Amino acid sequence: MRICARCHRPIKGHEAYETQDRPSASGQGQTLYRHAVWCPDDPPPTEVAPTHRRRYGRAG
């Protein structure tokens, strides 16, 4: 069974998927599977990191 690395849902037989090999220096590597198009019922991310950060602390 193939599980999507993005949404952690099974990839069904009729769904297209892509693979990515992840080598490991200390042992056997991994093969990651992902849906070829965005995962079902999940919209694409619009923001992956904060655009700015507030600094909290004493003024002065």
Predicted model as a PDB file, atoms N, CA, C, CB and O in Angstrom, pLDDT in the B-factor column:
MODEL        1                                                                  
ATOM      1  N   MET A   1       0.841  -1.173   0.000  1.00 85.00           N  
ATOM      2  CA  MET A   1       0.000   0.000   0.000  1.00 85.00           C  
ATOM      3  C   MET A   1       0.890   1.241   0.000  1.00 85.00           C  
ATOM      4  CB  MET A   1      -0.959  -0.005   1.216  1.00 85.00           C  
ATOM      5  O   MET A   1       1.876   1.316   0.733  1.00 85.00           O  
ATOM      6  N   ARG A   2       0.532   2.188  -0.814  1.00 91.00           N  
ATOM      7  CA  ARG A   2       1.280   3.451  -0.874  1.00 91.00           C  
ATOM      8  C   ARG A   2       0.521   4.517  -0.103  1.00 91.00           C  
ATOM      9  CB  ARG A   2       1.512   3.902  -2.347  1.00 91.00           C  
ATOM     10  O   ARG A   2      -0.688   4.674  -0.274  1.00 91.00           O  
ATOM     11  N   ILE A   3       1.233   5.247   0.743  1.00 91.00           N  
ATOM     12  CA  ILE A   3       0.652   6.324   1.542  1.00 91.00           C  
ATOM     13  C   ILE A   3       1.286   7.635   1.094  1.00 91.00           C  
ATOM     14  CB  ILE A   3       0.872   6.084   3.080  1.00 91.00           C  
ATOM     15  O   ILE A   3       2.503   7.716   0.928  1.00 91.00           O  
ATOM     16  N   CYS A   4       0.467   8.653   0.898  1.00 90.00           N  
ATOM     17  CA  CYS A   4       0.958   9.960   0.460  1.00 90.00           C  
ATOM     18  C   CYS A   4       1.739  10.623   1.596  1.00 90.00           C  
ATOM     19  CB  CYS A   4      -0.219  10.869   0.001  1.00 90.00           C  
ATOM     20  O   CYS A   4       1.283  10.648   2.739  1.00 90.00           O  
ATOM     21  N   ALA A   5       2.914  11.156   1.272  1.00 89.00           N  
ATOM     22  CA  ALA A   5       3.751  11.810   2.280  1.00 89.00           C  
ATOM     23  C   ALA A   5       3.195  13.180   2.674  1.00 89.00           C  
ATOM     24  CB  ALA A   5       5.181  11.959   1.760  1.00 89.00           C  
ATOM     25  O   ALA A   5       3.567  13.703   3.724  1.00 89.00           O  
ATOM     26  N   ARG A   6       2.315  13.777   1.861  1.00 86.00           N  
ATOM     27  CA  ARG A   6       1.735  15.085   2.185  1.00 86.00           C  
ATOM     28  C   ARG A   6       0.504  14.961   3.068  1.00 86.00           C  
ATOM     29  CB  ARG A   6       1.373  15.829   0.911  1.00 86.00           C  
ATOM     30  O   ARG A   6       0.429  15.590   4.123  1.00 86.00           O  
ATOM     31  N   CYS A   7      -0.467  14.147   2.640  1.00 86.00           N  
ATOM     32  CA  CYS A   7      -1.750  14.103   3.348  1.00 86.00           C  
ATOM     33  C   CYS A   7      -1.921  12.842   4.189  1.00 86.00           C  
ATOM     34  CB  CYS A   7      -2.886  14.201   2.357  1.00 86.00           C  
ATOM     35  O   CYS A   7      -2.903  12.731   4.922  1.00 86.00           O  
ATOM     36  N   HIS A   8      -0.998  11.893   4.105  1.00 86.00           N  
ATOM     37  CA  HIS A   8      -1.019  10.647   4.887  1.00 86.00           C  
ATOM     38  C   HIS A   8      -2.259   9.801   4.606  1.00 86.00           C  
ATOM     39  CB  HIS A   8      -0.950  10.964   6.374  1.00 86.00           C  
ATOM     40  O   HIS A   8      -2.749   9.093   5.486  1.00 86.00           O  
ATOM     41  N   ARG A   9      -2.762   9.880   3.376  1.00 88.00           N  
ATOM     42  CA  ARG A   9      -3.896   9.055   2.953  1.00 88.00           C  
ATOM     43  C   ARG A   9      -3.407   8.045   1.928  1.00 88.00           C  
ATOM     44  CB  ARG A   9      -5.048   9.930   2.364  1.00 88.00           C  
ATOM     45  O   ARG A   9      -2.391   8.275   1.272  1.00 88.00           O  
ATOM     46  N   PRO A  10      -4.113   6.931   1.780  1.00 91.00           N  
ATOM     47  CA  PRO A  10      -3.692   5.938   0.791  1.00 91.00           C  
ATOM     48  C   PRO A  10      -3.830   6.482  -0.632  1.00 91.00           C  
ATOM     49  CB  PRO A  10      -4.516   4.651   0.943  1.00 91.00           C  
ATOM     50  O   PRO A  10      -4.735   7.263  -0.926  1.00 91.00           O  
ATOM     51  N   ILE A  11      -2.923   6.060  -1.501  1.00 92.00           N  
ATOM     52  CA  ILE A  11      -3.003   6.393  -2.915  1.00 92.00           C  
ATOM     53  C   ILE A  11      -3.695   5.224  -3.590  1.00 92.00           C  
ATOM     54  CB  ILE A  11      -1.580   6.677  -3.544  1.00 92.00           C  
ATOM     55  O   ILE A  11      -3.197   4.098  -3.571  1.00 92.00           O  
ATOM     56  N   LYS A  12      -4.848   5.499  -4.187  1.00 90.00           N  
ATOM     57  CA  LYS A  12      -5.646   4.447  -4.808  1.00 90.00           C  
ATOM     58  C   LYS A  12      -5.054   4.072  -6.158  1.00 90.00           C  
ATOM     59  CB  LYS A  12      -7.110   4.893  -4.968  1.00 90.00           C  
ATOM     60  O   LYS A  12      -4.253   4.817  -6.722  1.00 90.00           O  
ATOM     61  N   GLY A  13      -5.453   2.912  -6.673  1.00 89.00           N  
ATOM     62  CA  GLY A  13      -4.885   2.381  -7.905  1.00 89.00           C  
ATOM     63  C   GLY A  13      -5.057   3.278  -9.114  1.00 89.00           C  
ATOM     64  O   GLY A  13      -4.194   3.277  -9.992  1.00 89.00           O  
ATOM     65  N   HIS A  14      -6.139   4.045  -9.197  1.00 91.00           N  
ATOM     66  CA  HIS A  14      -6.385   4.885 -10.368  1.00 91.00           C  
ATOM     67  C   HIS A  14      -5.764   6.276 -10.245  1.00 91.00           C  
ATOM     68  CB  HIS A  14      -7.870   5.017 -10.596  1.00 91.00           C  
ATOM     69  O   HIS A  14      -5.767   7.027 -11.220  1.00 91.00           O  
ATOM     70  N   GLU A  15      -5.233   6.640  -9.079  1.00 90.00           N  
ATOM     71  CA  GLU A  15      -4.657   7.964  -8.873  1.00 90.00           C  
ATOM     72  C   GLU A  15      -3.190   7.994  -9.302  1.00 90.00           C  
ATOM     73  CB  GLU A  15      -4.789   8.381  -7.402  1.00 90.00           C  
ATOM     74  O   GLU A  15      -2.427   7.063  -9.041  1.00 90.00           O  
ATOM     75  N   ALA A  16      -2.820   9.085  -9.965  1.00 93.00           N  
ATOM     76  CA  ALA A  16      -1.429   9.258 -10.372  1.00 93.00           C  
ATOM     77  C   ALA A  16      -0.607   9.684  -9.163  1.00 93.00           C  
ATOM     78  CB  ALA A  16      -1.306  10.301 -11.518  1.00 93.00           C  
ATOM     79  O   ALA A  16      -1.094  10.411  -8.297  1.00 93.00           O  
ATOM     80  N   TYR A  17       0.649   9.225  -9.109  1.00 93.00           N  
ATOM     81  CA  TYR A  17       1.520   9.589  -7.994  1.00 93.00           C  
ATOM     82  C   TYR A  17       2.937   9.783  -8.493  1.00 93.00           C  
ATOM     83  CB  TYR A  17       1.481   8.517  -6.888  1.00 93.00           C  
ATOM     84  O   TYR A  17       3.282   9.363  -9.597  1.00 93.00           O  
ATOM     85  N   GLU A  18       3.752  10.422  -7.672  1.00 93.00           N  
ATOM     86  CA  GLU A  18       5.173  10.610  -7.989  1.00 93.00           C  
ATOM     87  C   GLU A  18       5.993  10.069  -6.827  1.00 93.00           C  
ATOM     88  CB  GLU A  18       5.510  12.123  -8.259  1.00 93.00           C  
ATOM     89  O   GLU A  18       5.510   9.986  -5.697  1.00 93.00           O  
ATOM     90  N   THR A  19       7.221   9.705  -7.111  1.00 92.00           N  
ATOM     91  CA  THR A  19       8.095   9.153  -6.079  1.00 92.00           C  
ATOM     92  C   THR A  19       9.312  10.040  -5.893  1.00 92.00           C  
ATOM     93  CB  THR A  19       8.527   7.722  -6.437  1.00 92.00           C  
ATOM     94  O   THR A  19       9.706  10.783  -6.791  1.00 92.00           O  
ATOM     95  N   GLN A  20       9.894   9.946  -4.717  1.00 91.00           N  
ATOM     96  CA  GLN A  20      11.137  10.641  -4.416  1.00 91.00           C  
ATOM     97  C   GLN A  20      11.954   9.748  -3.500  1.00 91.00           C  
ATOM     98  CB  GLN A  20      10.874  12.040  -3.762  1.00 91.00           C  
ATOM     99  O   GLN A  20      11.458   9.295  -2.469  1.00 91.00           O  
ATOM    100  N   ASP A  21      13.193   9.493  -3.866  1.00 91.00           N  
ATOM    101  CA  ASP A  21      14.084   8.672  -3.046  1.00 91.00           C  
ATOM    102  C   ASP A  21      14.778   9.553  -2.022  1.00 91.00           C  
ATOM    103  CB  ASP A  21      15.125   7.928  -3.924  1.00 91.00           C  
ATOM    104  O   ASP A  21      15.278  10.626  -2.361  1.00 91.00           O  
ATOM    105  N   ARG A  22      14.813   9.108  -0.772  1.00 89.00           N  
ATOM    106  CA  ARG A  22      15.505   9.808   0.305  1.00 89.00           C  
ATOM    107  C   ARG A  22      16.624   8.918   0.808  1.00 89.00           C  
ATOM    108  CB  ARG A  22      14.528  10.186   1.460  1.00 89.00           C  
ATOM    109  O   ARG A  22      16.362   7.978   1.559  1.00 89.00           O  
ATOM    110  N   PRO A  23      17.853   9.179   0.422  1.00 89.00           N  
ATOM    111  CA  PRO A  23      18.961   8.343   0.896  1.00 89.00           C  
ATOM    112  C   PRO A  23      19.246   8.572   2.381  1.00 89.00           C  
ATOM    113  CB  PRO A  23      20.223   8.625   0.076  1.00 89.00           C  
ATOM    114  O   PRO A  23      18.896   9.611   2.942  1.00 89.00           O  
ATOM    115  N   SER A  24      19.880   7.597   2.994  1.00 86.00           N  
ATOM    116  CA  SER A  24      20.238   7.690   4.402  1.00 86.00           C  
ATOM    117  C   SER A  24      21.678   7.239   4.567  1.00 86.00           C  
ATOM    118  CB  SER A  24      19.283   6.840   5.286  1.00 86.00           C  
ATOM    119  O   SER A  24      22.079   6.212   4.018  1.00 86.00           O  
ATOM    120  N   ALA A  25      22.448   7.998   5.316  1.00 86.00           N  
ATOM    121  CA  ALA A  25      23.855   7.658   5.513  1.00 86.00           C  
ATOM    122  C   ALA A  25      24.031   6.490   6.474  1.00 86.00           C  
ATOM    123  CB  ALA A  25      24.615   8.863   6.027  1.00 86.00           C  
ATOM    124  O   ALA A  25      25.033   5.778   6.400  1.00 86.00           O  
ATOM    125  N   SER A  26      23.084   6.285   7.365  1.00 87.00           N  
ATOM    126  CA  SER A  26      23.260   5.264   8.390  1.00 87.00           C  
ATOM    127  C   SER A  26      22.495   3.974   8.117  1.00 87.00           C  
ATOM    128  CB  SER A  26      22.841   5.810   9.707  1.00 87.00           C  
ATOM    129  O   SER A  26      22.550   3.046   8.923  1.00 87.00           O  
ATOM    130  N   GLY A  27      21.794   3.900   7.014  1.00 84.00           N  
ATOM    131  CA  GLY A  27      21.043   2.678   6.749  1.00 84.00           C  
ATOM    132  C   GLY A  27      20.313   2.763   5.420  1.00 84.00           C  
ATOM    133  O   GLY A  27      20.671   3.534   4.529  1.00 84.00           O  
ATOM    134  N   GLN A  28      19.293   1.955   5.325  1.00 88.00           N  
ATOM    135  CA  GLN A  28      18.528   1.891   4.099  1.00 88.00           C  
ATOM    136  C   GLN A  28      17.723   3.175   3.912  1.00 88.00           C  
ATOM    137  CB  GLN A  28      17.604   0.669   4.106  1.00 88.00           C  
ATOM    138  O   GLN A  28      17.179   3.704   4.881  1.00 88.00           O  
ATOM    139  N   GLY A  29      17.641   3.682   2.691  1.00 88.00           N  
ATOM    140  CA  GLY A  29      16.893   4.906   2.403  1.00 88.00           C  
ATOM    141  C   GLY A  29      15.397   4.649   2.345  1.00 88.00           C  
ATOM    142  O   GLY A  29      14.933   3.543   2.622  1.00 88.00           O  
ATOM    143  N   GLN A  30      14.655   5.674   1.983  1.00 90.00           N  
ATOM    144  CA  GLN A  30      13.202   5.594   1.884  1.00 90.00           C  
ATOM    145  C   GLN A  30      12.768   6.012   0.494  1.00 90.00           C  
ATOM    146  CB  GLN A  30      12.524   6.474   2.954  1.00 90.00           C  
ATOM    147  O   GLN A  30      13.472   6.754  -0.192  1.00 90.00           O  
ATOM    148  N   THR A  31      11.612   5.537   0.085  1.00 91.00           N  
ATOM    149  CA  THR A  31      10.951   6.036  -1.112  1.00 91.00           C  
ATOM    150  C   THR A  31       9.659   6.691  -0.661  1.00 91.00           C  
ATOM    151  CB  THR A  31      10.687   4.891  -2.158  1.00 91.00           C  
ATOM    152  O   THR A  31       8.801   6.039  -0.066  1.00 91.00           O  
ATOM    153  N   LEU A  32       9.517   7.981  -0.944  1.00 91.00           N  
ATOM    154  CA  LEU A  32       8.310   8.716  -0.582  1.00 91.00           C  
ATOM    155  C   LEU A  32       7.372   8.739  -1.773  1.00 91.00           C  
ATOM    156  CB  LEU A  32       8.647  10.157  -0.119  1.00 91.00           C  
ATOM    157  O   LEU A  32       7.807   8.868  -2.918  1.00 91.00           O  
ATOM    158  N   TYR A  33       6.081   8.613  -1.497  1.00 93.00           N  
ATOM    159  CA  TYR A  33       5.052   8.668  -2.525  1.00 93.00           C  
ATOM    160  C   TYR A  33       4.182   9.878  -2.252  1.00 93.00           C  
ATOM    161  CB  TYR A  33       4.204   7.359  -2.559  1.00 93.00           C  
ATOM    162  O   TYR A  33       3.841  10.163  -1.104  1.00 93.00           O  
ATOM    163  N   ARG A  34       3.821  10.593  -3.319  1.00 91.00           N  
ATOM    164  CA  ARG A  34       2.935  11.755  -3.197  1.00 91.00           C  
ATOM    165  C   ARG A  34       1.949  11.746  -4.355  1.00 91.00           C  
ATOM    166  CB  ARG A  34       3.747  13.088  -3.174  1.00 91.00           C  
ATOM    167  O   ARG A  34       2.262  11.276  -5.449  1.00 91.00           O  
ATOM    168  N   HIS A  35       0.748  12.274  -4.099  1.00 89.00           N  
ATOM    169  CA  HIS A  35      -0.207  12.440  -5.191  1.00 89.00           C  
ATOM    170  C   HIS A  35       0.411  13.354  -6.245  1.00 89.00           C  
ATOM    171  CB  HIS A  35      -1.563  13.017  -4.674  1.00 89.00           C  
ATOM    172  O   HIS A  35       1.068  14.336  -5.899  1.00 89.00           O  
ATOM    173  N   ALA A  36       0.208  13.044  -7.529  1.00 90.00           N  
ATOM    174  CA  ALA A  36       0.781  13.856  -8.610  1.00 90.00           C  
ATOM    175  C   ALA A  36       0.131  15.236  -8.668  1.00 90.00           C  
ATOM    176  CB  ALA A  36       0.617  13.143  -9.961  1.00 90.00           C  
ATOM    177  O   ALA A  36       0.791  16.220  -9.001  1.00 90.00           O  
ATOM    178  N   VAL A  37      -1.137  15.309  -8.352  1.00 85.00           N  
ATOM    179  CA  VAL A  37      -1.836  16.593  -8.227  1.00 85.00           C  
ATOM    180  C   VAL A  37      -2.072  16.817  -6.749  1.00 85.00           C  
ATOM    181  CB  VAL A  37      -3.194  16.616  -9.040  1.00 85.00           C  
ATOM    182  O   VAL A  37      -1.816  15.921  -5.944  1.00 85.00           O  
ATOM    183  N   TRP A  38      -2.559  17.997  -6.367  1.00 78.00           N  
ATOM    184  CA  TRP A  38      -2.765  18.264  -4.943  1.00 78.00           C  
ATOM    185  C   TRP A  38      -3.671  17.220  -4.337  1.00 78.00           C  
ATOM    186  CB  TRP A  38      -3.354  19.658  -4.729  1.00 78.00           C  
ATOM    187  O   TRP A  38      -4.592  16.727  -4.988  1.00 78.00           O  
ATOM    188  N   CYS A  39      -3.413  16.892  -3.116  1.00 79.00           N  
ATOM    189  CA  CYS A  39      -4.130  15.828  -2.421  1.00 79.00           C  
ATOM    190  C   CYS A  39      -5.633  16.110  -2.409  1.00 79.00           C  
ATOM    191  CB  CYS A  39      -3.603  15.675  -0.985  1.00 79.00           C  
ATOM    192  O   CYS A  39      -6.048  17.266  -2.328  1.00 79.00           O  
ATOM    193  N   PRO A  40      -6.450  15.051  -2.490  1.00 68.00           N  
ATOM    194  CA  PRO A  40      -7.896  15.258  -2.510  1.00 68.00           C  
ATOM    195  C   PRO A  40      -8.383  15.952  -1.248  1.00 68.00           C  
ATOM    196  CB  PRO A  40      -8.614  13.932  -2.677  1.00 68.00           C  
ATOM    197  O   PRO A  40      -7.919  15.653  -0.148  1.00 68.00           O  
ATOM    198  N   ASP A  41      -9.299  16.860  -1.408  1.00 71.00           N  
ATOM    199  CA  ASP A  41      -9.931  17.612  -0.311  1.00 71.00           C  
ATOM    200  C   ASP A  41      -8.972  18.541   0.425  1.00 71.00           C  
ATOM    201  CB  ASP A  41     -10.536  16.652   0.677  1.00 71.00           C  
ATOM    202  O   ASP A  41      -9.348  19.097   1.457  1.00 71.00           O  
ATOM    203  N   ASP A  42      -7.765  18.729  -0.057  1.00 65.00           N  
ATOM    204  CA  ASP A  42      -6.820  19.642   0.574  1.00 65.00           C  
ATOM    205  C   ASP A  42      -6.463  20.752  -0.402  1.00 65.00           C  
ATOM    206  CB  ASP A  42      -5.548  18.891   1.040  1.00 65.00           C  
ATOM    207  O   ASP A  42      -5.917  20.471  -1.469  1.00 65.00           O  
ATOM    208  N   PRO A  43      -6.753  22.002  -0.069  1.00 62.00           N  
ATOM    209  CA  PRO A  43      -6.347  23.075  -0.968  1.00 62.00           C  
ATOM    210  C   PRO A  43      -4.834  23.278  -0.906  1.00 62.00           C  
ATOM    211  CB  PRO A  43      -7.080  24.382  -0.613  1.00 62.00           C  
ATOM    212  O   PRO A  43      -4.216  22.959   0.110  1.00 62.00           O  
ATOM    213  N   PRO A  44      -4.230  23.797  -1.963  1.00 59.00           N  
ATOM    214  CA  PRO A  44      -2.795  24.054  -1.916  1.00 59.00           C  
ATOM    215  C   PRO A  44      -2.468  25.105  -0.872  1.00 59.00           C  
ATOM    216  CB  PRO A  44      -2.285  24.496  -3.283  1.00 59.00           C  
ATOM    217  O   PRO A  44      -3.279  26.000  -0.636  1.00 59.00           O  
ATOM    218  N   PRO A  45      -1.311  25.025  -0.244  1.00 61.00           N  
ATOM    219  CA  PRO A  45      -0.974  25.993   0.793  1.00 61.00           C  
ATOM    220  C   PRO A  45      -0.782  27.386   0.198  1.00 61.00           C  
ATOM    221  CB  PRO A  45       0.292  25.558   1.539  1.00 61.00           C  
ATOM    222  O   PRO A  45      -0.221  27.540  -0.887  1.00 61.00           O  
ATOM    223  N   THR A  46      -1.253  28.387   0.919  1.00 63.00           N  
ATOM    224  CA  THR A  46      -1.104  29.753   0.433  1.00 63.00           C  
ATOM    225  C   THR A  46       0.065  30.447   1.120  1.00 63.00           C  
ATOM    226  CB  THR A  46      -2.396  30.545   0.656  1.00 63.00           C  
ATOM    227  O   THR A  46       0.666  31.363   0.558  1.00 63.00           O  
ATOM    228  N   GLU A  47       0.387  30.012   2.332  1.00 60.00           N  
ATOM    229  CA  GLU A  47       1.503  30.610   3.058  1.00 60.00           C  
ATOM    230  C   GLU A  47       2.185  29.519   3.862  1.00 60.00           C  
ATOM    231  CB  GLU A  47       1.026  31.773   3.984  1.00 60.00           C  
ATOM    232  O   GLU A  47       1.544  28.861   4.682  1.00 60.00           O  
ATOM    233  N   VAL A  48       3.454  29.322   3.643  1.00 58.00           N  
ATOM    234  CA  VAL A  48       4.150  28.244   4.322  1.00 58.00           C  
ATOM    235  C   VAL A  48       5.008  28.741   5.478  1.00 58.00           C  
ATOM    236  CB  VAL A  48       5.004  27.492   3.343  1.00 58.00           C  
ATOM    237  O   VAL A  48       5.432  27.950   6.320  1.00 58.00           O  
ATOM    238  N   ALA A  49       5.264  30.030   5.523  1.00 61.00           N  
ATOM    239  CA  ALA A  49       6.069  30.593   6.606  1.00 61.00           C  
ATOM    240  C   ALA A  49       5.529  31.987   6.934  1.00 61.00           C  
ATOM    241  CB  ALA A  49       7.590  30.654   6.213  1.00 61.00           C  
ATOM    242  O   ALA A  49       4.948  32.645   6.072  1.00 61.00           O  
ATOM    243  N   PRO A  50       5.717  32.431   8.162  1.00 61.00           N  
ATOM    244  CA  PRO A  50       5.256  33.777   8.494  1.00 61.00           C  
ATOM    245  C   PRO A  50       6.001  34.822   7.664  1.00 61.00           C  
ATOM    246  CB  PRO A  50       5.445  34.056   9.998  1.00 61.00           C  
ATOM    247  O   PRO A  50       7.189  34.678   7.375  1.00 61.00           O  
ATOM    248  N   THR A  51       5.284  35.861   7.293  1.00 59.00           N  
ATOM    249  CA  THR A  51       5.914  36.899   6.480  1.00 59.00           C  
ATOM    250  C   THR A  51       6.698  37.880   7.329  1.00 59.00           C  
ATOM    251  CB  THR A  51       4.870  37.643   5.673  1.00 59.00           C  
ATOM    252  O   THR A  51       7.631  38.512   6.833  1.00 59.00           O  
ATOM    253  N   HIS A  52       6.348  38.018   8.580  1.00 62.00           N  
ATOM    254  CA  HIS A  52       7.093  38.882   9.489  1.00 62.00           C  
ATOM    255  C   HIS A  52       6.905  38.384  10.915  1.00 62.00           C  
ATOM    256  CB  HIS A  52       6.637  40.362   9.357  1.00 62.00           C  
ATOM    257  O   HIS A  52       5.970  37.635  11.200  1.00 62.00           O  
ATOM    258  N   ARG A  53       7.766  38.790  11.779  1.00 59.00           N  
ATOM    259  CA  ARG A  53       7.675  38.389  13.187  1.00 59.00           C  
ATOM    260  C   ARG A  53       7.723  39.624  14.057  1.00 59.00           C  
ATOM    261  CB  ARG A  53       8.815  37.409  13.571  1.00 59.00           C  
ATOM    262  O   ARG A  53       8.509  40.544  13.832  1.00 59.00           O  
ATOM    263  N   ARG A  54       6.872  39.621  15.042  1.00 61.00           N  
ATOM    264  CA  ARG A  54       6.898  40.725  16.011  1.00 61.00           C  
ATOM    265  C   ARG A  54       7.970  40.475  17.039  1.00 61.00           C  
ATOM    266  CB  ARG A  54       5.530  40.899  16.699  1.00 61.00           C  
ATOM    267  O   ARG A  54       8.237  39.334  17.415  1.00 61.00           O  
ATOM    268  N   ARG A  55       8.564  41.519  17.478  1.00 60.00           N  
ATOM    269  CA  ARG A  55       9.552  41.396  18.557  1.00 60.00           C  
ATOM    270  C   ARG A  55       8.912  41.868  19.854  1.00 60.00           C  
ATOM    271  CB  ARG A  55      10.849  42.220  18.243  1.00 60.00           C  
ATOM    272  O   ARG A  55       8.448  43.003  19.972  1.00 60.00           O  
ATOM    273  N   TYR A  56       8.902  40.986  20.796  1.00 61.00           N  
ATOM    274  CA  TYR A  56       8.351  41.320  22.095  1.00 61.00           C  
ATOM    275  C   TYR A  56       9.500  41.562  23.069  1.00 61.00           C  
ATOM    276  CB  TYR A  56       7.410  40.195  22.607  1.00 61.00           C  
ATOM    277  O   TYR A  56      10.532  40.895  22.992  1.00 61.00           O  
ATOM    278  N   GLY A  57       9.333  42.468  23.940  1.00 58.00           N  
ATOM    279  CA  GLY A  57      10.375  42.767  24.909  1.00 58.00           C  
ATOM    280  C   GLY A  57      10.235  44.200  25.403  1.00 58.00           C  
ATOM    281  O   GLY A  57       9.243  44.878  25.137  1.00 58.00           O  
ATOM    282  N   ARG A  58      11.236  44.631  26.116  1.00 61.00           N  
ATOM    283  CA  ARG A  58      11.192  45.985  26.655  1.00 61.00           C  
ATOM    284  C   ARG A  58      11.524  47.012  25.590  1.00 61.00           C  
ATOM    285  CB  ARG A  58      12.150  46.121  27.825  1.00 61.00           C  
ATOM    286  O   ARG A  58      12.399  46.818  24.747  1.00 61.00           O  
ATOM    287  N   ALA A  59      10.810  48.083  25.662  1.00 57.00           N  
ATOM    288  CA  ALA A  59      11.102  49.196  24.744  1.00 57.00           C  
ATOM    289  C   ALA A  59      12.261  49.989  25.332  1.00 57.00           C  
ATOM    290  CB  ALA A  59       9.835  50.119  24.522  1.00 57.00           C  
ATOM    291  O   ALA A  59      12.379  50.140  26.548  1.00 57.00           O  
ATOM    292  N   GLY A  60      13.076  50.469  24.484  1.00 52.00           N  
ATOM    293  CA  GLY A  60      14.076  51.306  25.058  1.00 52.00           C  
ATOM    294  C   GLY A  60      15.370  51.206  24.459  1.00 52.00           C  
ATOM    295  O   GLY A  60      16.302  51.888  24.884  1.00 52.00           O  
TER     296      GLY A  60                                                      
ENDMDL                                                                          
END                                                                             
